[in-house]
Amino acid sequence: MTEFVELSGGRIAYDALGEGPLVLLAHGMGDHRQAYRAVAPRVAAAGYRVVNMDIRGHGQSSMDWVSETGRAAISRTDIARDMVGVIQHFGGPAVIVGHSISGGGATIAAATAPDLVAGVVEINPFTLVQEFSVPSLFTVRRYRQAALRLGMTAAGSLRWWLRYLDLAYPTKPADYAAYTAELAAILREPGRMAEFMKTNKSTPADAQAHLPNVACPALVVMGTLDPDFVDPTAQGEAVISAMPPGLGQLATMAGGHYLHSENPDATVELILRFLVTTVHQDRVG
């Protein structure tokens, strides 16, 4: 059941299930909260209050927010502020699970609202500024294909976004066709594709700058076949090395950019292990 948190500038759509310590799920750009359809009920069943949100401009959340950048953009700082607002609505603190752009948002939320964020799980995060590797275009096929498809998507092409997703999911969940059809229908709604494109109007520089200020445990999960990175494992290691020593840990698994959909069993296992063994339960409300 869709509910809404009213924030300054707009409203965030979410659904909630379960009882217990708070866990906030946030999807990546060009997606919606049903990306966690196989994760949310399992985490809730393990004894947590799971709030699964649509980031601003996406899914059923409102459009036309004013960005902190002063431009028509959706930045990681914007997403972090929305995350904090949602956590405050539920009383917090919470563990944030953020995918892709929302991994960067989780970093900023943890650094700027330490009393409200007890831990972060970043799945294939865009938390570091990316350096485009021209030589790798010739040596890493999946990287070359992703660069082409994302470049065409940046022109506002839904068709090329769907082609990117086909690459970014090397293993397709059983409901992949139905899921992408539903997502495409959302992105065809007036204004939705333009909102998605706003995520390209900012960089991860804000998240990268906050990595040294993270004060809570962090788990970075990387898919070894993620086409967005030349070397996904090295990318995850770089994110952790920019955090204060001892806070971050890295997990890898075979899969692409959408591990929570491709392999929800392994993803949930990692999340629950992190919640139980790393995050002090008395910090999660």
GUKE-738605 format. One line per field, with one value per residue: residue number from 1; x, y, z of N, C-alpha, C in turn. Coordinates in steps of 0.05 Angstrom, whole numbers, plus 5000, padded with zeros to 4 digits. Example, Ala and Ser with C-alpha at 12.3 -4.5 7.8 and 13.67 -1.06 7.14 Angstrom:
residues 2
n [1:2]
n_px [5264:5257]
n_py [4886:4955]
n_pz [5156:5142]
ca_px [5246:5273]
ca_py [4910:4979]
ca_pz [5156:5143]
c_px [5264:5258]
c_py [4934:5001]
c_pz [5156:5157]
This chain:
residues 285
n [1:2:3:4:5:6:7:8:9:10:11:12:13:14:15:16:17:18:19:20:21:22:23:24:25:26:27:28:29:30:31:32:33:34:35:36:37:38:39:40:41:42:43:44:45:46:47:48:49:50:51:52:53:54:55:56:57:58:59:60:61:62:63:64:65:66:67:68:69:70:71:72:73:74:75:76:77:78:79:80:81:82:83:84:85:86:87:88:89:90:91:92:93:94:95:96:97:98:99:100:101:102:103:104:105:106:107:108:109:110:111:112:113:114:115:116:117:118:119:120:121:122:123:124:125:126:127:128:129:130:131:132:133:134:135:136:137:138:139:140:141:142:143:144:145:146:147:148:149:150:151:152:153:154:155:156:157:158:159:160:161:162:163:164:165:166:167:168:169:170:171:172:173:174:175:176:177:178:179:180:181:182:183:184:185:186:187:188:189:190:191:192:193:194:195:196:197:198:199:200:201:202:203:204:205:206:207:208:209:210:211:212:213:214:215:216:217:218:219:220:221:222:223:224:225:226:227:228:229:230:231:232:233:234:235:236:237:238:239:240:241:242:243:244:245:246:247:248:249:250:251:252:253:254:255:256:257:258:259:260:261:262:263:264:265:266:267:268:269:270:271:272:273:274:275:276:277:278:279:280:281:282:283:284:285]
n_px [5017:5013:5040:5053:5105:5106:5149:5190:5181:5161:5133:5147:5138:5123:5124:5111:5129:5127:5155:5198:5269:5288:5294:5314:5300:5327:5323:5358:5376:5327:5293:5246:5213:5198:5240:5263:5229:5236:5267:5250:5205:5230:5270:5237:5210:5249:5248:5247:5228:5212:5220:5206:5225:5207:5253:5260:5222:5216:5181:5125:5133:5133:5144:5188:5220:5258:5326:5385:5428:5414:5401:5363:5361:5376:5409:5458:5460:5410:5378:5398:5379:5325:5322:5337:5294:5252:5268:5266:5211:5194:5217:5267:5333:5359:5380:5407:5395:5422:5420:5463:5458:5433:5465:5507:5476:5463:5513:5521:5478:5491:5538:5521:5478:5489:5464:5417:5427:5446:5476:5501:5485:5512:5497:5528:5548:5547:5588:5636:5672:5673:5723:5728:5747:5782:5818:5796:5749:5763:5781:5747:5689:5636:5637:5645:5597:5559:5573:5559:5504:5484:5501:5467:5419:5422:5405:5352:5326:5282:5282:5336:5351:5324:5352:5402:5389:5379:5431:5454:5431:5456:5438:5373:5316:5258:5212:5228:5213:5160:5170:5204:5169:5130:5161:5176:5126:5117:5158:5140:5101:5076:5129:5161:5207:5238:5248:5280:5324:5346:5379:5427:5450:5484:5543:5579:5611:5596:5582:5630:5662:5642:5654:5700:5675:5638:5610:5590:5580:5592:5573:5594:5571:5587:5574:5608:5604:5584:5569:5580:5628:5698:5730:5695:5706:5752:5731:5694:5731:5758:5719:5711:5763:5765:5735:5734:5783:5769:5713:5686:5666:5674:5636:5630:5597:5578:5547:5508:5491:5446:5440:5405:5358:5374:5399:5368:5368:5422:5435:5399:5417:5468:5454:5424:5462:5497:5465:5457:5508:5541:5517:5497:5441:5414:5420:5385:5322]
n_py [4976:5043:5098:5165:5211:5276:5326:5385:5417:5374:5307:5242:5178:5115:5047:5007:4954:4902:4898:4927:4943:4999:4998:5029:5029:5048:5060:5060:5108:5123:5081:5047:5037:4984:4955:4931:4889:4834:4835:4869:4842:4798:4818:4845:4801:4780:4809:4865:4934:4955:5006:5025:5067:5112:5149:5221:5249:5200:5138:5139:5184:5256:5305:5356:5380:5428:5432:5426:5442:5485:5480:5447:5391:5326:5311:5273:5295:5318:5272:5248:5285:5277:5224:5229:5260:5224:5184:5213:5221:5171:5167:5143:5120:5092:5039:5048:5023:5032:5036:5045:5110:5123:5098:5134:5176:5153:5153:5208:5221:5190:5216:5268:5265:5235:5217:5195:5156:5091:5055:5037:5005:4997:4985:4969:5024:5092:5129:5153:5200:5188:5167:5169:5115:5111:5072:5025:5019:4990:4943:4921:4893:4895:4943:4979:4971:4988:5042:5062:5053:5080:5131:5141:5139:5184:5223:5223:5177:5125:5075:5063:5062:5017:4980:4985:4965:4912:4895:4907:4871:4814:4765:4748:4760:4719:4749:4789:4810:4828:4864:4904:4922:4946:4986:5015:5035:5071:5108:5129:5162:5230:5274:5240:5215:5260:5275:5232:5242:5285:5265:5258:5307:5320:5302:5249:5278:5304:5263:5235:5272:5269:5219:5212:5230:5194:5159:5112:5040:5008:4973:4953:4929:4895:4877:4832:4832:4881:4928:4982:4995:4990:4957:4928:4908:4935:4986:4983:4974:5022:5058:5042:5051:5105:5118:5127:5088:5019:5021:5006:4950:4901:4865:4818:4791:4746:4779:4833:4902:4904:4874:4863:4849:4810:4770:4761:4728:4721:4774:4791:4758:4780:4832:4821:4795:4837:4872:4843:4829:4874:4925:4958:4940:4972:5022:5028:5048]
n_pz [5000:4981:5013:5037:5053:5073:5054:5056:4997:4968:4962:4986:4963:4992:5016:5073:5116:5166:5233:5282:5288:5247:5176:5118:5050:4988:4919:4855:4802:4751:4764:4808:4871:4872:4856:4899:4910:4921:4964:5007:5035:5057:5091:5127:5148:5179:5224:5223:5213:5153:5108:5045:4996:4942:4907:4900:4846:4821:4809:4848:4875:4883:4830:4804:4844:4881:4873:4914:4885:4856:4804:4751:4774:4804:4858:4897:4947:4950:4951:4998:5037:5032:5048:5102:5120:5114:5150:5198:5200:5215:5263:5272:5296:5233:5190:5126:5062:5002:4932:4877:4854:4901:4937:4941:4963:5012:5037:5045:5078:5123:5139:5151:5184:5234:5281:5264:5228:5231:5204:5138:5077:5016:4951:4893:4888:4864:4888:4884:4844:4775:4731:4664:4625:4569:4544:4566:4539:4495:4514:4553:4544:4565:4592:4550:4521:4559:4565:4515:4513:4558:4544:4500:4526:4557:4523:4530:4517:4525:4502:4496:4549:4568:4538:4562:4614:4601:4592:4642:4676:4678:4695:4692:4733:4746:4736:4702:4651:4660:4700:4677:4638:4669:4693:4647:4633:4675:4665:4619:4634:4636:4644:4674:4651:4641:4694:4711:4678:4705:4743:4718:4719:4759:4797:4832:4867:4913:4948:4950:4976:5027:5046:5083:5129:5147:5201:5218:5215:5152:5093:5031:4972:4915:4847:4807:4753:4739:4692:4693:4715:4705:4737:4783:4835:4851:4851:4894:4936:4935:4951:5005:5025:5027:5070:5142:5176:5189:5188:5142:5101:5049:5003:4951:4893:4840:4788:4761:4757:4788:4837:4879:4854:4818:4849:4900:4946:4963:4970:5011:5051:5061:5078:5125:5156:5163:5192:5239:5259:5256:5263:5320:5355:5391:5371:5330:5314]
ca_px [5000:5029:5035:5070:5117:5107:5173:5192:5187:5148:5126:5161:5121:5136:5108:5124:5120:5143:5158:5224:5288:5281:5312:5304:5310:5325:5332:5376:5364:5311:5280:5227:5218:5193:5266:5268:5205:5243:5284:5235:5190:5248:5282:5215:5204:5271:5244:5253:5209:5224:5207:5217:5217:5214:5268:5246:5219:5214:5159:5101:5141:5126:5164:5193:5232:5280:5351:5405:5448:5404:5395:5343:5378:5372:5436:5459:5453:5381:5368:5404:5361:5299:5325:5336:5267:5235:5276:5254:5182:5189:5230:5295:5350:5355:5401:5399:5405:5420:5431:5472:5458:5424:5488:5519:5458:5466:5538:5518:5460:5506:5558:5509:5458:5498:5445:5394:5436:5462:5493:5493:5492:5513:5497:5539:5543:5561:5596:5661:5672:5682:5742:5722:5771:5781:5830:5779:5729:5773:5789:5726:5666:5612:5640:5640:5568:5545:5578:5543:5475:5479:5504:5443:5398:5424:5390:5324:5315:5273:5289:5364:5352:5316:5374:5422:5380:5383:5459:5461:5421:5466:5420:5346:5297:5236:5192:5242:5197:5138:5181:5213:5146:5118:5179:5174:5101:5120:5175:5125:5082:5086:5149:5178:5233:5253:5258:5302:5347:5358:5400:5452:5458:5502:5563:5583:5631:5586:5584:5659:5672:5632:5663:5716:5659:5620:5618:5575:5589:5584:5577:5593:5566:5592:5571:5633:5598:5572:5582:5586:5655:5718:5736:5677:5718:5770:5714:5685:5753:5764:5698:5717:5788:5760:5721:5752:5792:5754:5683:5675:5672:5667:5627:5626:5583:5574:5523:5511:5487:5421:5443:5381:5338:5385:5404:5358:5375:5449:5434:5386:5435:5489:5441:5417:5487:5507:5447:5459:5535:5556:5502:5486:5412:5403:5422:5366:5296]
ca_py [5000:5067:5121:5188:5229:5304:5340:5411:5415:5352:5284:5217:5154:5092:5027:4997:4928:4891:4912:4924:4964:5011:4995:5045:5020:5069:5049:5075:5126:5110:5057:5054:5022:4955:4942:4915:4872:4808:4840:4881:4824:4780:4833:4849:4775:4774:4824:4893:4953:4962:5027:5024:5093:5122:5174:5243:5248:5173:5121:5154:5209:5280:5315:5385:5389:5447:5419:5442:5452:5509:5473:5426:5367:5310:5305:5255:5311:5320:5245:5245:5301:5263:5200:5238:5268:5200:5171:5230:5216:5146:5168:5135:5119:5071:5030:5055:5007:5049:5026:5063:5138:5124:5092:5160:5190:5141:5163:5236:5220:5180:5236:5293:5260:5211:5207:5183:5134:5072:5039:5039:4984:5010:4964:4980:5052:5114:5146:5166:5212:5168:5175:5154:5101:5105:5046:5002:5015:4971:4918:4910:4894:4903:4972:4993:4970:5005:5070:5069:5052:5102:5155:5145:5144:5212:5240:5221:5154:5103:5050:5056:5055:4989:4964:4985:4947:4885:4890:4909:4847:4790:4744:4760:4748:4707:4769:4811:4822:4843:4887:4925:4933:4964:5009:5031:5049:5094:5127:5142:5182:5257:5286:5221:5212:5285:5274:5213:5255:5304:5251:5261:5335:5323:5281:5239:5293:5310:5238:5229:5291:5261:5192:5213:5238:5173:5151:5087:5017:5009:4950:4959:4904:4899:4855:4830:4836:4907:4941:5011:4999:4974:4936:4933:4902:4957:5008:4979:4978:5051:5071:5036:5063:5134:5121:5123:5060:5000:5023:4993:4923:4896:4838:4816:4767:4746:4792:4859:4927:4902:4849:4859:4836:4786:4750:4772:4711:4728:4802:4792:4745:4799:4853:4811:4790:4863:4883:4828:4828:4899:4948:4955:4942:4993:5047:5027:5052]
ca_pz [5000:4978:5031:5030:5073:5062:5060:5044:4968:4954:4978:4980:4964:5005:5030:5097:5127:5188:5259:5293:5280:5221:5153:5096:5024:4967:4894:4838:4782:4730:4774:4828:4896:4868:4852:4923:4914:4932:4988:5029:5052:5071:5113:5146:5161:5198:5248:5219:5201:5127:5093:5017:4985:4915:4909:4888:4818:4811:4818:4855:4889:4867:4812:4804:4869:4879:4881:4928:4866:4842:4776:4748:4778:4828:4867:4919:4971:4951:4959:5026:5053:5032:5065:5130:5126:5118:5176:5219:5201:5229:5290:5270:5273:5214:5171:5099:5040:4979:4907:4856:4862:4929:4954:4947:4981:5039:5048:5054:5101:5146:5148:5159:5205:5247:5302:5251:5210:5247:5186:5110:5058:4989:4930:4868:4891:4851:4910:4876:4817:4757:4710:4640:4615:4540:4537:4574:4518:4475:4527:4570:4526:4579:4598:4525:4515:4579:4559:4491:4519:4576:4529:4484:4546:4566:4504:4537:4503:4541:4489:4502:4578:4570:4528:4584:4634:4591:4597:4670:4688:4664:4703:4693:4751:4732:4729:4690:4629:4672:4716:4659:4625:4689:4695:4623:4634:4693:4652:4597:4645:4630:4662:4689:4638:4646:4722:4711:4666:4724:4759:4703:4721:4782:4799:4859:4882:4940:4964:4954:4996:5054:5055:5107:5152:5155:5228:5224:5199:5124:5077:5003:4958:4886:4828:4792:4725:4736:4668:4698:4726:4693:4757:4805:4861:4857:4857:4922:4954:4936:4968:5033:5033:5032:5096:5165:5179:5205:5187:5118:5092:5021:4994:4922:4884:4812:4781:4748:4772:4803:4853:4896:4838:4805:4869:4926:4968:4973:4979:5037:5071:5068:5093:5151:5171:5171:5213:5264:5270:5254:5273:5347:5352:5407:5356:5309:5327]
c_px [5018:5020:5056:5080:5118:5132:5172:5199:5173:5141:5139:5141:5137:5115:5124:5112:5138:5144:5186:5242:5283:5303:5299:5317:5306:5338:5350:5361:5349:5297:5257:5229:5213:5219:5273:5245:5212:5260:5268:5220:5207:5262:5261:5210:5225:5269:5251:5229:5222:5207:5221:5207:5223:5229:5254:5245:5214:5189:5134:5108:5136:5150:5168:5203:5253:5305:5370:5426:5440:5398:5372:5357:5367:5399:5435:5453:5423:5369:5374:5386:5333:5300:5323:5308:5248:5242:5264:5224:5176:5204:5259:5307:5345:5381:5390:5411:5400:5434:5440:5473:5450:5445:5503:5503:5461:5491:5535:5499:5475:5525:5545:5488:5465:5480:5422:5402:5455:5481:5483:5502:5490:5516:5506:5537:5559:5567:5622:5658:5686:5701:5737:5747:5769:5794:5812:5756:5737:5779:5767:5699:5641:5613:5635:5610:5552:5548:5562:5514:5467:5482:5479:5419:5398:5411:5360:5310:5308:5282:5318:5367:5344:5338:5397:5414:5384:5412:5466:5450:5432:5450:5392:5329:5273:5216:5204:5225:5174:5148:5189:5190:5132:5135:5177:5148:5102:5136:5162:5105:5094:5106:5168:5205:5250:5264:5282:5327:5361:5380:5427:5463:5475:5522:5565:5602:5622:5588:5613:5670:5664:5642:5681:5700:5639:5629:5603:5586:5577:5591:5574:5591:5569:5587:5595:5629:5584:5585:5589:5614:5675:5726:5719:5689:5736:5754:5704:5707:5760:5744:5705:5743:5786:5745:5742:5759:5774:5724:5672:5683:5661:5658:5623:5610:5581:5547:5529:5505:5463:5421:5418:5358:5348:5389:5395:5365:5402:5450:5422:5404:5457:5477:5436:5441:5499:5491:5453:5487:5550:5543:5491:5456:5400:5406:5400:5338:5273]
c_py [5025:5088:5142:5202:5257:5317:5368:5408:5393:5329:5259:5194:5131:5071:5016:4971:4919:4909:4907:4947:4973:5007:5011:5036:5043:5058:5068:5093:5110:5085:5066:5033:4992:4940:4924:4896:4845:4811:4849:4861:4805:4793:4838:4823:4768:4791:4854:4909:4963:4983:5029:5048:5096:5147:5196:5242:5221:5159:5138:5179:5232:5289:5345:5395:5410:5433:5438:5453:5478:5505:5453:5400:5351:5300:5284:5270:5314:5294:5240:5260:5288:5238:5208:5247:5244:5186:5187:5225:5191:5145:5161:5125:5094:5062:5036:5034:5023:5037:5048:5092:5141:5113:5117:5177:5179:5150:5191:5237:5211:5201:5260:5289:5235:5200:5192:5159:5116:5055:5043:5014:4997:4988:4977:5010:5070:5134:5161:5178:5193:5181:5157:5142:5094:5079:5023:4998:4994:4944:4905:4914:4905:4933:4988:4994:4988:5034:5079:5072:5074:5129:5162:5151:5173:5232:5239:5197:5131:5077:5043:5050:5026:4970:4963:4965:4918:4876:4889:4886:4822:4765:4757:4745:4737:4727:4793:4825:4839:4867:4910:4937:4953:4989:5027:5047:5073:5115:5141:5162:5210:5267:5266:5217:5236:5285:5255:5227:5275:5291:5253:5289:5341:5300:5271:5254:5299:5286:5232:5247:5283:5234:5193:5220:5217:5162:5125:5064:5018:4983:4958:4932:4909:4874:4855:4834:4863:4922:4970:5016:4980:4950:4941:4928:4925:4982:5007:4984:5008:5066:5066:5050:5093:5139:5119:5094:5043:5001:5007:4965:4918:4868:4839:4790:4769:4759:4820:4882:4924:4876:4843:4847:4810:4764:4760:4754:4718:4756:4804:4779:4765:4822:4844:4806:4817:4875:4869:4831:4854:4922:4942:4960:4964:5021:5049:5028:5043]
c_pz [5000:4999:5024:5055:5060:5073:5048:5014:4954:4973:4968:4984:4977:5011:5053:5106:5149:5212:5269:5286:5252:5200:5130:5070:5004:4941:4878:4818:4761:4738:4793:4850:4893:4860:4875:4930:4926:4957:5012:5046:5068:5095:5135:5161:5181:5223:5246:5208:5176:5113:5066:5002:4955:4919:4894:4858:4805:4822:4823:4872:4871:4851:4818:4831:4862:4890:4896:4909:4853:4813:4775:4749:4802:4836:4890:4945:4973:4961:4989:5044:5054:5050:5095:5138:5130:5144:5199:5222:5217:5256:5290:5296:5255:5201:5143:5080:5015:4955:4889:4865:4892:4948:4961:4966:5010:5052:5060:5079:5126:5157:5160:5181:5221:5269:5290:5234:5226:5230:5157:5095:5030:4968:4904:4868:4872:4873:4905:4848:4798:4736:4686:4629:4586:4533:4544:4554:4498:4488:4544:4555:4541:4586:4573:4518:4534:4572:4535:4499:4539:4562:4512:4503:4554:4547:4509:4524:4522:4528:4496:4532:4582:4559:4548:4605:4626:4595:4626:4687:4673:4671:4707:4714:4734:4722:4714:4668:4640:4687:4698:4644:4644:4692:4671:4623:4652:4679:4628:4608:4640:4652:4674:4677:4642:4675:4724:4700:4685:4741:4744:4705:4746:4781:4827:4876:4910:4959:4970:4976:5025:5063:5080:5132:5161:5182:5236:5207:5171:5110:5048:4988:4928:4870:4810:4762:4720:4713:4671:4706:4711:4711:4781:4832:4870:4864:4886:4942:4957:4953:4998:5042:5039:5057:5118:5168:5197:5202:5164:5113:5064:5018:4964:4916:4853:4806:4770:4767:4792:4819:4869:4881:4826:4825:4896:4950:4980:4983:5007:5058:5080:5085:5121:5168:5181:5194:5240:5276:5271:5267:5301:5347:5369:5394:5335:5321:5309]
